[in-house]
Amino acid sequence: MRLLGGLLGERQRTVLDRSIDQQYAQCRDTGRIDALRLAWKPGSELPKPHIFWDSDLAKWIESAAYALTIEPDPALEAQVDGVVGLLAGAQQPDGYLNSHFSAVEPEKRFTNLRDLHELYCAGHLVEAAVAYHEATGKRAMLDVVCRYVDCIDRTFGRSRARAWVRRPRGDRSSPS
């Protein structure tokens, strides 16, 4: 929804004209986008992917999607499509998608849901995919996150999810 005039209209204009571009530049300049190439190795000069980086990219994609619903921008859409392509390339054969755990700590995948934010990042990716699909009609990101959600479902399913919920507060081990 385009806001006309007033404080909120000014804020929306700032987001459309500056904030989304700045957010993309920050993601690019800090290595968040390139982390999806999964090229980081111990001793590498590349920035080590952080557990939150995929979420940061997802929030940018979601912001871009909402901006595109207000004001079409082929250049912004092309930027998002490029990042979506990198997300698809970073996705593991079983559907798993997290640049930190894929590149840095693959053995810790889904071992500490409370503290390591994998499902937090997954949720932001889902929100971004839905927003981008609604804004553009494109399915690429939606297809990527559907594969990831299927991976999550295969990993935890209904009965295993309950085991995670019932874990005592101090127990960080994975359910058997």
N, C-alpha and C positions, 0 to 999 in steps of 0.2 A: 504494500500500500504506500503510495507516494504521499508524504506529508507536505502540505503547502504552508509556508511561512511559519512564523513563531519559532520558539526555541527548539522544538522537536524537528521542525522542518530544516532548520539550520544544522542540527546534529546529523540528520539523515544526509544532507548535502555533503557534509564533511566526510562521512563514512564513504559515500559514493565517490567523491573526488579525491580523497587522500588516504583514508584509513585502510581500505582493502589493499591498495597498492603498497602501502607501508608494511602491512602485515605480511604480504607475499615477499617483499624484499627482506624482511627480518627472517622469515623461514628459509629463504634462499641463502642469505649471507651467513647464517649460523649453522648451515649444514643439514637442516631438517629435511629439505627436499632431496638432496643428494644421498641422505641416509637410506632412502628407499632403493638405492642401487645395490645395497647390501655389500659394499666394497670395504667396509671397515674391518681391519684385522688388528690384533694386538701389536703394538709398536708402530702402527700406521700414523701418518701425519694428519689423516682425516679426523674430524671431530667424532668422538665416540657417541653413538646414538643414545639418547636418554630415554627413559621409560615413558616420558610424556610427549615425545616429539610427534608421534602419529596423531595424538589428540590435537596438538597445535595445528597440524595440517588440516585435520578434519574441521576444526572451528573456522579456519580460513575458507575452506571449500563451502561450508554452510553459509558464511557471510557473503561470499561471492554469489552463491545461489540466490540468496534473498535480494542482493543488489540487482541481479539479472532479471528478477521478476518485476523490479521497478523500472529498470532502464537497460535494454539490451546493449551488450558491449561485446562484439566479436573477439576483441583482443583478450578480454578477461576470460571469456568462455574457452578460448584456445589455451590460456594458461592453466585453467582448471583441467581441461582435457589432458594436458601434458602430465600433470600430477596424478590424475586418475590412471594414466598409462603406466606411470612408475609404481603406483599402488598395485596394479594388476601384475606387474613384473616381479614385485616383491612378495607376492602371495605364494605361500608354500604349496606343494602339490596336494596336500590334504585340506587346503583352504585357510590354514592359519595365516594371520597377517599382523605382524608387529615387528617393526624394523629393529628395535632394541634386542628383543629376544631371538630373532632370526639371525642377527649378525654378531651379537655380543655374548649372549648367554642362552644358547638354544637348549641346554640341559635344564634350565630353570623354567621352561615354558609351563604355564599353569601350575606352578608349585606354591605360589603365595598370592592368592587372589585378593586378600585383604590389603596388602601393602604394596604390591607391585603394579597395580593399575591396568592390568591387561583388559579386564572387562570394562573398565572406565573408558579406555581408549577405543575399544570395540563399540561401545555405545555412542561415542562421538562420531565414529565412522558411519554408523547406521544413520544417525541424524543427518549427517552431511549428505549421504547417498540419497536419502529420501528427499531432502530439500533440492538437491541438484537435479534429480529426476523430475520433480514437480516443476522446476524452473525451465528445464530444457527438453524434457521428454527423452533424454538419453539414458540408456540402461547400463552403460559400462560399469559405472561405480556401484550401482544397485546390484548388478550381477556379482561383483567382487565381494561385497559385504554379505550377500546371500550365501555365498560359498563359505565365508568366515562364520556366519551364524550357524550354518550346518555343521561346521567343524566343532563349534562350541557345544552344539546339541549332542553330537556324537561323543564328545569328550565327557560331558557331564550328565546328559539325559535327565529325566525326572528324578530317579532314585538317587543318583550320584549328587545332584544339586542339593537335595535335602541333606546329604551327609556334610556338605560344605557349610550349610546354614547352621547345622547343629554343632559344629566344632566348638570346643571350649575356647574362650577368648585368647588364651596364651598358646594354643596349639596351632602351629603354622604348617603342619605336615599335610601332605595331600591325602585325600581319602583313598582307601585301597579298593 
